[in-house]
Each structure stands twice: as structure tokens, then as C-alpha cells.
């Protein structure tokens, strides 16, 4: 209890908070190809399940912590903390210092925490607290997932794959892989990074494999563009009716040995928006949607989604970002998703005065944009996502949603952006 009081005292005077969440695709790494296919972390050396235990609380603040041992071998690695299912706003404290805060508790996030760790034991603590912006989550469904389930810590070499953009497009009667591998080098000097990849058809036939070397300057990132003609395999186009997925594995080679396997499942074809209609592979989609939020296990959610599909639904519309495995399920089962930012304000939604509603309050624009960016980057490569929704239907409209729409349209060139509360204004594609 004394330790908690001291930590809270420190929080009151803490002004430097710099471990912001990482804006990239959500992924973890595996030590072997077999483990990457099976999504099995039981033997991954640089992965730690983060299951913090209750350390008590003061007032409305709950504290959950875990000692994390950092080996000397992690000196050349970047360490990330993945946080989800907090069910409230939270702060992250490491070794007595608050290093990050989040008002958005619905969107899973990765935090870069290496600067705050020391070799040996570290105290990593989550402080769950009332939100400073509770008005933004009034219409968000309560989660029944176990509190803090799905959290973990993983380490990635400082010269490795940082992110990726993956697409298989149909052009000229053939499929073409367009894979951008973004390599990051966090050393102070130039590094040659050897990136390996292989790609298999949905029927598990090897299409192509290679290892490519490219040099990345110190403290920078560079992109390796892989372009492969996959042939006239249009039968593999992904849709909800036929959810075929190509399997691609990325990895790094160091000293002639492969490390850090990263599995990707890519749906061939494109989702586009023209003349007020959503198209998948050039054919208009007749959407039959239903609201759905994960509230139990992956096993139960799979049963739920299959049952909804059997009833004729082809599109799910959650009211906030979901766990990563939800999108994997939709990719594999064949279910479209309208992905929504974690913005569900309902109070004063009809008040169009400046500051009259959250969506028209300029002081909240940074939070609106932060939530929009967090949503977009982590799951943008999933073929099941056919559109993006900026907010719940009772969110009103105004400056914050104008800016969120403009940003999202600047990065998403094909899929539509929906603002259900736009009421005919320009910041909605429908």
C-alpha cells in the first residue's frame, strides 16, 4: 500500500510522458516457422506473457503489476508492451516512472518501452483509472472478456522488419503480389538487413521464396518492395463467399540463420468504393450487417460468427476495435467487417455550437485523431475490412470528425469512410 501511495504521488507531479503507442500493424514474432503457423508462443524466447496481478488500489484507481526480467541478450533488441482489455483508461509505470497514458481503452496498443527498462528485474505496472474523456465512450459496449487478458511483452532485434503493407491485386487476368517490407534500423550506424520471405497459395503450393539484402542507414527505416506475378489464379480471389488466403512468412537472416518469423495471411483482390457502392473484386457487395462485439473467448466468437453467417449475415459492425484474433476469424470464415474508431459520444450530439458536443470541440481533436490512427494502422492489411466508420450513430458531427475524415482519406485510397452521424455533410462517403 505504501508503494502504491508513493507511485500515485509521483504521478501527480510527472510531466514527461513519452512512451507513446506504436502506429504499425499489430504482430508478434516466433522463433520457428512451425510455431508461426500454429501461433504458438510457448517456446518463443523473446516473448513474455504479461499477466499482471492486483496490487491493490486507492479510490477509483486499481493497480496491476508484474516483475519482468530483462536478460543481457536484449541489449540489441527493442522491447514492446502490448496492452488490451483494460476496460478503463490507464497509465503505464515502469520502475516507478509513468511512461505512457491512454484514454482509449478499447483499442489494443503496442508501446515501445526499451528506454525505461534495465537489465534484470523491472516493475511494470498498469494503473487503471477513470477516463479524462468519458464522454467519448458513452455508447461503447461493455466487454465481458477477462480484464487484462491478451497482454504480452516481446523483444525484436533493432535491425529487423518494422512493418509491412501487403496486397494481392488482380490485373490483366492475373494476380500480382505487392508486398512492401518496411525495415527499421535503430542502431546508430548503417546495417545490412537480410529479409527472407516465402508465399504459398491457399492450397499450400509454394509460389516463390527469396532472401534479399538491403542496407538501411542508422536510426532510420527503408522499404523493400517485392512484386511477384502469381499467375492466372483468379479462383483464389478472397470474398466473404469464398475466403481463400495466401500464406506468406517473413523472417530475418543473421549469420546465415533465420530469426523472427512473422506470418501473414493475405486475401487476393481489392475492396473499392465507386458511385456510392462498395465493390469486392469488381463486384458490388450486397451488405447484410449486424452489430457484433467480441465478449467471450475466441472459440465462442468463432461459433457466433459461423452462426451469423448461416443466418445470412455477411458483415459485422463492432462499435470499437476488437482483439486481433477477431479479424483473423473474419478473414478465415469469410465475414466482412466495418471497422469503427473507438468514438461513441452521445451527449449533446445535436448541439452544433463550438464545444457544444464532443465531436465539435476543438480541444478534443488530438484524441479523435489518435484513436483514428491507432485503429487504422494495426489492422489495415486484413481483407475482411471493407469500410471504416468514424464514430457511433449518435456522435453528432463537427470539427473533430471533419479532421478525422480528412486524415483517414489521406491514407486509405480505396475503402470508404463512413460517418453515420454526418447528417448529409461532406465527411462521409455514404
Kinemage of the C-alpha trace (Angstrom):
@kinemage 1
@onewidth
@group {chain A} dominant
@subgroup {mainchain}
@vectorlist {calphas} color= white
{ca unk a 1} P 0.000 0.000 0.000
{ca unk a 2} L 2.883 2.341 0.789
{ca unk a 3} L 4.394 1.604 -2.612
{ca unk a 4} L 1.130 2.440 -4.321
{ca unk a 5} L 0.829 5.728 -2.445
{ca unk a 6} L 4.354 6.717 -3.456
{ca unk a 7} L 3.620 5.890 -7.065
{ca unk a 8} L 0.461 7.950 -7.064
{ca unk a 9} L 2.366 10.835 -5.518
{ca unk a 10} L 4.882 10.602 -8.343
{ca unk a 11} L 2.097 10.573 -10.908
{ca unk a 12} L 0.745 13.861 -9.630
{ca unk a 13} L 3.996 15.634 -10.475
{ca unk a 14} L 5.007 13.712 -13.581
{ca unk a 15} L 5.138 15.951 -16.639
{ca unk a 16} L 7.265 13.914 -19.065
{ca unk a 17} L 5.355 11.096 -20.740
{ca unk a 18} L 6.993 9.817 -23.909
{ca unk a 19} L 6.335 6.093 -24.487
{ca unk a 20} L 3.543 6.605 -26.986
{ca unk a 21} L 1.864 3.689 -28.702
{ca unk a 22} L 3.480 2.398 -31.898
{ca unk a 23} L 1.485 3.077 -35.067
{ca unk a 24} L 2.022 -0.063 -37.120
{ca unk a 25} L 0.417 -3.414 -37.873
{ca unk a 26} L -0.138 -5.471 -34.752
{ca unk a 27} L 2.084 -8.543 -34.781
{ca unk a 28} L 4.296 -10.746 -32.667
{ca unk a 29} L 7.268 -12.872 -33.718
{ca unk a 30} L 8.125 -16.559 -33.484
{ca unk a 31} L 11.394 -18.483 -33.334
{ca unk a 32} L 10.414 -21.216 -35.804
{ca unk a 33} L 8.285 -21.491 -38.914
{ca unk a 34} L 6.153 -24.214 -37.336
{ca unk a 35} L 5.364 -22.069 -34.313
{ca unk a 36} L 4.442 -19.124 -36.560
{ca unk a 37} L 1.946 -21.270 -38.484
{ca unk a 38} L 0.426 -22.610 -35.249
{ca unk a 39} L 0.518 -19.235 -33.468
{ca unk a 40} L 2.383 -20.972 -30.626
{ca unk a 41} L 4.488 -18.755 -28.339
{ca unk a 42} L 5.234 -21.438 -25.758
{ca unk a 43} L 8.834 -21.789 -26.985
{ca unk a 44} L 9.480 -18.225 -28.174
{ca unk a 45} L 12.493 -16.904 -26.268
{ca unk a 46} L 11.784 -13.191 -26.674
{ca unk a 47} L 8.135 -13.310 -25.646
{ca unk a 48} L 6.704 -12.894 -22.131
{ca unk a 49} L 3.042 -13.300 -21.259
{ca unk a 50} L 2.086 -10.183 -19.311
{ca unk a 51} L -0.453 -11.236 -16.694
{ca unk a 52} L -0.182 -8.539 -14.020
{ca unk a 53} L -1.573 -9.260 -10.592
{ca unk a 54} L -3.626 -6.902 -8.460
{ca unk a 55} L -1.532 -4.685 -6.194
{ca unk a 56} L -4.480 -3.000 -4.560
{ca unk a 57} L -5.919 0.405 -5.193
{ca unk a 58} L -6.666 3.862 -3.912
{ca unk a 59} L -10.055 5.380 -4.552
{ca unk a 60} L -11.085 4.693 -8.136
{ca unk a 61} L -7.563 3.666 -9.232
{ca unk a 62} L -6.644 -0.007 -9.494
{ca unk a 63} L -3.027 -1.097 -9.824
{ca unk a 64} L -1.860 -4.291 -11.545
{ca unk a 65} L 1.815 -5.200 -11.812
{ca unk a 66} L 4.329 -7.834 -12.794
{ca unk a 67} L 8.097 -8.179 -12.386
{ca unk a 68} L 9.676 -8.550 -15.811
{ca unk a 69} L 13.203 -9.912 -16.057
{ca unk a 70} L 15.234 -8.416 -18.913
{ca unk a 71} L 18.171 -10.621 -19.956
{ca unk a 72} L 21.522 -9.188 -21.091
{ca unk a 73} L 20.847 -10.642 -24.547
{ca unk a 74} L 18.124 -7.995 -25.035
{ca unk a 75} L 20.662 -5.158 -25.275
{ca unk a 76} L 20.385 -5.268 -29.082
{ca unk a 77} L 16.594 -5.561 -29.047
{ca unk a 78} L 13.622 -3.230 -28.952
{ca unk a 79} L 11.073 -4.223 -26.321
{ca unk a 80} L 7.331 -3.651 -26.724
{ca unk a 81} L 4.459 -3.924 -24.266
{ca unk a 82} L 1.115 -4.903 -25.772
{ca unk a 83} L -1.917 -3.772 -23.756
{ca unk a 84} L -5.574 -4.679 -24.251
{ca unk a 85} L -8.760 -5.403 -22.308
{ca unk a 86} L -8.067 -2.850 -19.593
{ca unk a 87} L -11.779 -1.897 -19.522
{ca unk a 88} L -10.831 1.612 -18.397
{ca unk a 89} L -8.376 4.391 -19.165
{ca unk a 90} L -4.892 3.599 -17.896
{ca unk a 91} L -1.349 4.752 -17.223
{ca unk a 92} L 1.808 2.655 -17.622
{ca unk a 93} L 4.519 2.924 -14.969
{ca unk a 94} L 7.925 1.249 -15.242
{ca unk a 95} L 10.301 1.181 -12.298
{ca unk a 96} L 8.412 3.974 -10.563
{ca unk a 97} L 8.075 6.317 -13.548
{ca unk a 98} L 4.900 6.917 -15.512
{ca unk a 99} L 5.864 6.485 -19.176
{ca unk a 100} L 2.534 6.461 -21.047
{ca unk a 101} L -1.124 7.336 -20.646
{ca unk a 102} L -4.176 6.258 -22.620
{ca unk a 103} L -7.748 7.463 -22.529
{ca unk a 104} L -8.672 4.980 -25.291
{ca unk a 105} L -9.149 1.641 -23.568
{ca unk a 106} L -10.926 -0.127 -26.436
{ca unk a 107} L -8.097 -0.163 -28.998
{ca unk a 108} L -5.283 -2.677 -28.313
{ca unk a 109} L -1.905 -0.936 -28.433
{ca unk a 110} L 1.823 -1.649 -28.559
{ca unk a 111} L 4.166 0.595 -26.555
{ca unk a 112} L 7.913 0.906 -27.120
{ca unk a 113} L 9.337 0.561 -23.599
{ca unk a 114} L 13.056 -0.189 -24.058
{ca unk a 115} L 14.259 3.237 -22.794
{ca unk a 116} L 12.634 2.605 -19.422
{ca unk a 117} L 13.885 -0.923 -18.771
{ca unk a 118} L 17.072 -2.014 -17.049
{ca unk a 119} L 18.904 -5.327 -17.129
{ca unk a 120} L 17.442 -7.703 -14.541
{ca unk a 121} L 14.113 -7.261 -12.767
{ca unk a 122} L 11.732 -4.441 -13.681
{ca unk a 123} L 8.418 -3.410 -12.154
{ca unk a 124} L 5.865 -2.951 -14.938
{ca unk a 125} L 2.586 -1.570 -13.603
{ca unk a 126} L -0.754 -0.637 -15.146
{ca unk a 127} L -2.862 1.886 -13.277
{ca unk a 128} L -6.494 1.582 -14.323
{ca unk a 129} L -8.367 4.804 -13.646
{ca unk a 130} L -11.421 6.849 -14.622
{ca unk a 131} L -11.100 8.443 -18.036
{ca unk a 132} L -10.414 12.139 -18.534
{ca unk a 133} L -12.656 11.947 -21.621
{ca unk a 134} L -15.538 9.689 -20.511
{ca unk a 135} L -17.890 11.433 -22.927
{ca unk a 136} L -16.154 9.712 -25.865
{ca unk a 137} L -17.094 6.205 -24.715
{ca unk a 138} L -20.687 6.601 -23.544
{ca unk a 139} L -22.081 4.343 -26.268
{ca unk a 140} L -19.336 1.686 -26.229
{ca unk a 141} L -20.480 -1.819 -25.309
{ca unk a 142} L -19.105 -3.223 -22.053
{ca unk a 143} L -16.621 -6.042 -22.529
{ca unk a 144} L -17.037 -9.405 -20.860
{ca unk a 145} L -13.506 -10.506 -21.742
{ca unk a 146} L -11.280 -11.119 -18.736
{ca unk a 147} L -9.629 -7.923 -17.531
{ca unk a 148} L -6.089 -7.525 -18.948
{ca unk a 149} L -6.312 -10.758 -20.922
{ca unk a 150} L -4.254 -10.773 -24.117
{ca unk a 151} L -1.390 -8.589 -22.841
{ca unk a 152} L 2.225 -9.533 -23.563
{ca unk a 153} L 5.795 -8.270 -23.931
{ca unk a 154} L 8.051 -9.126 -26.836
{ca unk a 155} L 11.538 -8.165 -27.994
{ca unk a 156} L 12.554 -7.556 -31.601
{ca unk a 157} L 16.079 -7.092 -32.939
{ca unk a 158} L 16.957 -3.437 -33.505
{ca unk a 159} L 17.619 -4.153 -37.197
{ca unk a 160} L 14.559 -6.043 -38.353
{ca unk a 161} L 11.127 -5.898 -40.017
{ca unk a 162} L 9.305 -2.885 -38.593
{ca unk a 163} L 6.051 -3.076 -40.543
{ca unk a 164} L 4.525 -4.191 -43.819
{ca unk a 165} L 1.857 -3.418 -46.395
{ca unk a 166} L 0.550 -6.498 -48.182
{ca unk a 167} L -1.859 -6.796 -51.096
{ca unk a 168} L -2.599 -9.198 -53.928
{ca unk a 169} L -4.273 -7.361 -56.774
{ca unk a 170} L -5.960 -8.675 -59.915
{ca unk a 171} L -4.671 -7.047 -63.058
{ca unk a 172} L -4.723 -8.214 -66.690
{ca unk a 173} L -6.326 -11.534 -65.782
{ca unk a 174} L -3.545 -12.356 -63.297
{ca unk a 175} L -2.829 -11.942 -59.604
{ca unk a 176} L 0.118 -9.818 -58.507
{ca unk a 177} L 1.668 -9.692 -55.045
{ca unk a 178} L 2.510 -6.171 -53.878
{ca unk a 179} L 4.413 -6.537 -50.625
{ca unk a 180} L 6.198 -3.591 -49.025
{ca unk a 181} L 8.509 -4.746 -46.237
{ca unk a 182} L 9.448 -1.818 -44.006
{ca unk a 183} L 12.754 -2.479 -42.265
{ca unk a 184} L 13.851 -0.492 -39.252
{ca unk a 185} L 17.414 0.053 -38.063
{ca unk a 186} L 17.635 1.536 -34.567
{ca unk a 187} L 21.410 1.241 -34.328
{ca unk a 188} L 23.475 4.414 -34.728
{ca unk a 189} L 25.236 3.032 -37.777
{ca unk a 190} L 24.356 1.555 -41.154
{ca unk a 191} L 23.152 -2.050 -41.188
{ca unk a 192} L 22.620 -4.566 -43.985
{ca unk a 193} L 19.398 -6.422 -43.258
{ca unk a 194} L 18.669 -9.784 -44.865
{ca unk a 195} L 14.913 -10.238 -45.249
{ca unk a 196} L 13.517 -13.605 -46.285
{ca unk a 197} L 10.037 -14.389 -47.474
{ca unk a 198} L 8.030 -17.221 -48.962
{ca unk a 199} L 4.472 -17.329 -50.259
{ca unk a 200} L 2.050 -20.248 -50.618
{ca unk a 201} L -1.275 -20.467 -52.420
{ca unk a 202} L -4.436 -21.243 -50.417
{ca unk a 203} L -3.850 -24.870 -51.453
{ca unk a 204} L -0.384 -24.670 -49.857
{ca unk a 205} L 1.586 -24.710 -53.094
{ca unk a 206} L 4.862 -22.786 -52.893
{ca unk a 207} L 4.786 -19.837 -55.291
{ca unk a 208} L 8.018 -18.001 -54.575
{ca unk a 209} L 10.740 -17.559 -51.970
{ca unk a 210} L 13.869 -15.469 -51.643
{ca unk a 211} L 16.247 -13.702 -49.280
{ca unk a 212} L 17.064 -10.112 -50.170
{ca unk a 213} L 19.731 -7.892 -48.651
{ca unk a 214} L 19.362 -4.163 -48.377
{ca unk a 215} L 21.206 -1.517 -46.448
{ca unk a 216} L 19.436 0.789 -44.017
{ca unk a 217} L 21.042 3.900 -42.575
{ca unk a 218} L 21.343 4.231 -38.814
{ca unk a 219} L 18.265 5.398 -36.901
{ca unk a 220} L 16.041 5.149 -39.953
{ca unk a 221} L 13.668 2.953 -41.932
{ca unk a 222} L 13.604 1.864 -45.539
{ca unk a 223} L 11.184 -0.122 -47.678
{ca unk a 224} L 11.868 -3.250 -49.708
{ca unk a 225} L 9.279 -3.567 -52.471
{ca unk a 226} L 8.506 -7.145 -53.501
{ca unk a 227} L 6.485 -7.557 -56.703
{ca unk a 228} L 5.611 -11.072 -57.876
{ca unk a 229} L 3.406 -12.312 -60.710
{ca unk a 230} L 1.277 -15.054 -59.128
{ca unk a 231} L -0.254 -16.159 -62.439
{ca unk a 232} L -3.838 -16.576 -63.626
{ca unk a 233} L -5.151 -17.828 -60.297
{ca unk a 234} L -8.373 -15.813 -60.153
{ca unk a 235} L -10.099 -18.723 -58.434
{ca unk a 236} L -8.206 -17.642 -55.308
{ca unk a 237} L -9.822 -14.200 -55.079
{ca unk a 238} L -10.928 -13.539 -51.492
{ca unk a 239} L -14.538 -12.672 -50.668
{ca unk a 240} L -16.965 -13.465 -47.876
{ca unk a 241} L -18.428 -16.165 -50.113
{ca unk a 242} L -15.005 -17.698 -50.808
{ca unk a 243} L -12.413 -16.718 -48.180
{ca unk a 244} L -9.205 -18.012 -49.803
{ca unk a 245} L -5.986 -16.783 -48.162
{ca unk a 246} L -2.396 -16.820 -49.384
{ca unk a 247} L 0.110 -17.575 -46.614
{ca unk a 248} L 3.279 -15.509 -46.540
{ca unk a 249} L 6.052 -15.742 -43.971
{ca unk a 250} L 8.628 -13.016 -43.403
{ca unk a 251} L 11.824 -13.589 -41.464
{ca unk a 252} L 15.261 -12.125 -40.860
{ca unk a 253} L 18.537 -13.925 -41.560
{ca unk a 254} L 21.538 -13.177 -39.378
{ca unk a 255} L 24.742 -15.169 -39.604
{ca unk a 256} L 23.084 -17.452 -42.134
{ca unk a 257} L 20.304 -18.441 -39.706
{ca unk a 258} L 16.627 -17.397 -39.842
{ca unk a 259} L 15.141 -15.449 -36.956
{ca unk a 260} L 11.913 -13.650 -36.089
{ca unk a 261} L 9.279 -15.377 -38.194
{ca unk a 262} L 6.295 -13.169 -38.988
{ca unk a 263} L 3.251 -14.932 -40.530
{ca unk a 264} L 0.887 -13.055 -42.850
{ca unk a 265} L -2.355 -14.207 -44.440
{ca unk a 266} L -3.273 -12.179 -47.496
{ca unk a 267} L -6.613 -12.085 -49.253
{ca unk a 268} L -6.318 -11.684 -53.020
{ca unk a 269} L -8.277 -8.875 -54.640
{ca unk a 270} L -9.381 -5.412 -53.596
{ca unk a 271} L -12.201 -3.615 -51.851
{ca unk a 272} L -13.101 -0.405 -53.653
{ca unk a 273} L -15.759 2.275 -53.484
{ca unk a 274} L -17.422 3.844 -56.528
{ca unk a 275} L -20.698 5.655 -57.189
{ca unk a 276} L -21.973 5.066 -53.682
{ca unk a 277} L -21.328 1.283 -53.729
{ca unk a 278} L -18.715 -0.978 -52.157
{ca unk a 279} L -17.123 -3.469 -54.540
{ca unk a 280} L -15.100 -6.581 -53.828
{ca unk a 281} L -13.059 -7.749 -56.819
{ca unk a 282} L -15.079 -5.529 -59.130
{ca unk a 283} L -18.462 -6.846 -57.999
{ca unk a 284} L -20.833 -4.820 -55.799
{ca unk a 285} L -21.365 -6.156 -52.301
{ca unk a 286} L -24.917 -6.531 -51.051
{ca unk a 287} L -24.363 -5.830 -47.383
{ca unk a 288} L -26.389 -7.558 -44.713
{ca unk a 289} L -24.878 -6.265 -41.499
{ca unk a 290} L -25.353 -6.844 -37.805
{ca unk a 291} L -23.780 -5.218 -34.745
{ca unk a 292} L -21.277 -7.548 -33.105
{ca unk a 293} L -18.666 -7.105 -30.367
{ca unk a 294} L -16.437 -9.843 -29.017
{ca unk a 295} L -17.392 -10.520 -25.419
{ca unk a 296} L -16.195 -14.064 -24.820
{ca unk a 297} L -13.428 -16.385 -25.968
{ca unk a 298} L -12.078 -16.903 -29.480
{ca unk a 299} L -13.743 -20.318 -29.533
{ca unk a 300} L -17.151 -18.847 -28.688
{ca unk a 301} L -16.697 -15.961 -31.103
{ca unk a 302} L -15.966 -18.404 -33.909
{ca unk a 303} L -19.232 -20.179 -33.135
{ca unk a 304} L -21.068 -16.837 -33.049
{ca unk a 305} L -19.693 -15.691 -36.403
{ca unk a 306} L -20.435 -19.013 -38.102
{ca unk a 307} L -23.993 -18.912 -36.738
{ca unk a 308} L -24.494 -15.354 -38.030
{ca unk a 309} L -23.143 -16.355 -41.419
{ca unk a 310} L -25.561 -19.287 -41.549
{ca unk a 311} L -28.393 -16.820 -40.892
{ca unk a 312} L -27.408 -14.868 -43.983
{ca unk a 313} L -25.380 -12.032 -42.461
{ca unk a 314} L -22.180 -11.183 -44.310
{ca unk a 315} L -20.976 -8.056 -42.456
{ca unk a 316} L -20.177 -7.390 -38.793
{ca unk a 317} L -20.112 -3.897 -37.336
{ca unk a 318} L -18.418 -3.647 -33.932
{ca unk a 319} L -18.622 -0.343 -32.071
{ca unk a 320} L -14.863 -0.223 -31.344
{ca unk a 321} L -11.667 -2.061 -32.411
{ca unk a 322} L -11.581 -5.725 -31.440
{ca unk a 323} L -8.828 -8.212 -30.476
{ca unk a 324} L -6.602 -9.183 -33.391
{ca unk a 325} L -7.939 -12.733 -33.483
{ca unk a 326} L -11.404 -11.367 -34.322
{ca unk a 327} L -10.118 -10.131 -37.693
{ca unk a 328} L -8.255 -13.399 -38.254
{ca unk a 329} L -11.535 -15.243 -37.702
{ca unk a 330} L -13.380 -12.995 -40.163
{ca unk a 331} L -10.592 -13.410 -42.745
{ca unk a 332} L -10.762 -17.196 -42.450
{ca unk a 333} L -14.519 -17.685 -42.091
{ca unk a 334} L -15.448 -15.112 -44.724
{ca unk a 335} L -17.169 -12.218 -43.000
{ca unk a 336} L -16.884 -8.556 -43.941
{ca unk a 337} L -16.146 -6.015 -41.203
{ca unk a 338} L -16.984 -2.322 -40.965
{ca unk a 339} L -14.207 -1.227 -38.617
{ca unk a 340} L -15.093 1.574 -36.231
{ca unk a 341} L -12.931 4.023 -34.307
{ca unk a 342} L -13.368 3.918 -30.529
{ca unk a 343} L -15.516 7.058 -30.537
{ca unk a 344} L -19.040 6.740 -29.183
{ca unk a 345} L -20.117 10.073 -27.662
{ca unk a 346} L -23.855 10.509 -27.239
{ca unk a 347} L -24.303 13.609 -25.048
{ca unk a 348} L -25.273 16.916 -26.681
{ca unk a 349} L -24.868 15.380 -30.137
{ca unk a 350} L -27.320 17.861 -31.699
{ca unk a 351} L -25.590 20.931 -30.264
{ca unk a 352} L -23.621 22.465 -33.156
{ca unk a 353} L -22.044 25.270 -31.188
{ca unk a 354} L -18.254 25.132 -30.912
{ca unk a 355} L -17.633 22.917 -27.915
{ca unk a 356} L -21.336 22.117 -27.729
{ca unk a 357} L -20.686 18.425 -28.413
{ca unk a 358} L -17.502 16.341 -28.143
{ca unk a 359} L -17.344 15.939 -31.927
{ca unk a 360} L -17.320 19.728 -32.373
{ca unk a 361} L -14.927 20.503 -29.521
{ca unk a 362} L -11.505 21.529 -30.944
{ca unk a 363} L -9.811 20.719 -27.631
{ca unk a 364} L -10.582 17.030 -28.279
{ca unk a 365} L -9.306 16.857 -31.867
{ca unk a 366} L -5.965 15.297 -30.881
{ca unk a 367} L -7.771 12.481 -29.068
{ca unk a 368} L -10.074 11.893 -32.047
{ca unk a 369} L -7.073 11.702 -34.385
{ca unk a 370} L -5.059 9.487 -32.029
{ca unk a 371} L -7.886 6.965 -31.821
{ca unk a 372} L -8.397 7.033 -35.582
{ca unk a 373} L -4.707 6.381 -36.279
{ca unk a 374} L -4.475 3.601 -33.685
{ca unk a 375} L -7.467 1.852 -35.228
{ca unk a 376} L -6.264 2.136 -38.813
{ca unk a 377} L -2.639 1.068 -38.647
{ca unk a 378} L -2.977 -2.109 -36.580
{ca unk a 379} L -5.469 -3.952 -38.846
{ca unk a 380} L -5.306 -2.221 -42.236
{ca unk a 381} L -3.956 -5.334 -44.009
{ca unk a 382} L -6.965 -7.536 -43.238
{ca unk a 383} L -9.097 -8.337 -46.316
{ca unk a 384} L -12.248 -8.659 -44.202
{ca unk a 385} L -12.303 -4.900 -43.528
{ca unk a 386} L -14.391 -3.302 -46.283
{ca unk a 387} L -15.060 0.133 -44.753
{ca unk a 388} L -14.190 2.383 -41.826
{ca unk a 389} L -16.646 4.073 -39.501
{ca unk a 390} L -15.544 7.221 -37.692
{ca unk a 391} L -17.950 7.082 -34.761
{ca unk a 392} L -21.215 5.750 -33.408
{ca unk a 393} L -24.539 6.830 -34.883
{ca unk a 394} L -25.279 9.308 -32.081
{ca unk a 395} L -21.894 11.055 -32.152
{ca unk a 396} L -23.075 14.258 -33.784
{ca unk a 397} L -20.715 15.968 -36.208
{ca unk a 398} L -18.214 18.774 -36.247
{ca unk a 399} L -14.572 19.814 -36.342
{ca unk a 400} L -13.107 16.658 -34.740
{ca unk a 401} L -14.868 14.318 -37.153
{ca unk a 402} L -14.017 16.566 -40.113
{ca unk a 403} L -10.324 16.254 -39.262
{ca unk a 404} L -10.596 12.502 -38.613
{ca unk a 405} L -12.257 12.021 -42.009
{ca unk a 406} L -9.594 14.071 -43.788
{ca unk a 407} L -6.758 12.121 -42.197
{ca unk a 408} L -8.293 8.712 -42.877
{ca unk a 409} L -8.977 9.561 -46.521
{ca unk a 410} L -5.362 10.710 -46.879
{ca unk a 411} L -4.031 7.219 -46.065
{ca unk a 412} L -6.843 4.933 -47.255
{ca unk a 413} L -7.190 5.208 -51.028
{ca unk a 414} L -9.820 2.559 -51.784
{ca unk a 415} L -12.139 1.630 -48.921
{ca unk a 416} L -14.945 4.039 -47.974
{ca unk a 417} L -15.066 6.081 -44.777
{ca unk a 418} L -18.464 6.324 -43.108
{ca unk a 419} L -19.634 8.908 -40.619
{ca unk a 420} L -23.087 7.716 -39.605
{ca unk a 421} L -23.825 10.954 -37.758
{ca unk a 422} L -22.748 13.270 -40.617
{ca unk a 423} L -26.396 14.049 -41.450
{ca unk a 424} L -25.634 14.728 -45.096
{ca unk a 425} L -22.419 16.695 -44.578
{ca unk a 426} L -19.309 16.112 -46.690
{ca unk a 427} L -17.304 13.980 -44.256
{ca unk a 428} L -18.951 10.663 -45.098
{ca unk a 429} L -18.761 8.565 -48.263
{ca unk a 430} L -22.366 7.434 -47.738
